Amino acid sequence: MPMIVYNFLESYDLSGKTIIPFCTHGGSGLAGTEGTIAEITGATMIDGLSISGETAQNDREAAQQQVTEWLQEAGYLA
């Protein structure tokens, strides 16, 4: 994660909150980010989503489908 995200997470009390991480990436996916966020914040974590940057840039339909399926599986989208 960029340092600015660490600063944000450390500056706010997110205990009792639910965090659902998502990102685009160049090959590393979430790379342990969910565990790091949970450790810093004490928040409840829901499985995140990572989409390759190439897909996000070049195949918007595929990226949208991945987001839709992720939200449906998590129960946030009917």
Residue pairs with C-beta under 8 A, 6 or more apart in sequence:
1 33
1 36
1 37
6 40
9 37
9 40
9 41
10 40
14 41
14 42
14 43
15 41
15 42
15 43
16 43
16 44
17 41
17 43
17 44
18 43
18 44
18 45
18 46
19 37
19 38
19 41
19 43
19 44
19 45
19 46
20 45
20 46
20 47
20 48
20 74
21 30
21 33
21 34
21 37
21 45
21 48
21 49
22 48
22 49
22 50
22 51
22 67
22 70
23 30
23 33
23 48
23 49
23 50
23 51
24 50
24 51
24 52
24 53
24 56
25 31
25 50
25 51
25 52
25 53
26 52
26 53
27 52
29 50
30 48
30 50
33 48
34 45
34 47
34 48
37 43
37 45
38 45
46 74
47 74
49 66
49 67
49 70
51 63
51 66
51 67
55 62
55 63
55 66
56 63
68 77
71 77
72 78
